[in-house]
Amino acid sequence: MKFEEGLSKLETIVQTLDSGNIPLDEALTLFKDGLALTKELSKRLDEVEKKVEILIKKEDGTLEKKPFLQEDV
């Protein structure tokens, strides 16, 4: 499943749970599915973040590769 598909599915789960119009057993199942999906999507984001590098231009005009840090955002 693509990341975007997983995110869309998670949004659908949240909307369904927010509606409050489903039986408790079904809500619990959806909640568990949502937690698993959140964990998977978070893992994928962490993996991508490790791969992303930012090119920093140094004073002498050369480029330096640095790891992407969440604090840099």
Secondary structure, 3 states (H helix, E strand, C coil): CCHHHHHHHHHHHHHHHHHCCCCHHHHHHHHHHHHHHHHHHHHHHHHHHHHCEEEEECCCCCEEEEECCHHHC
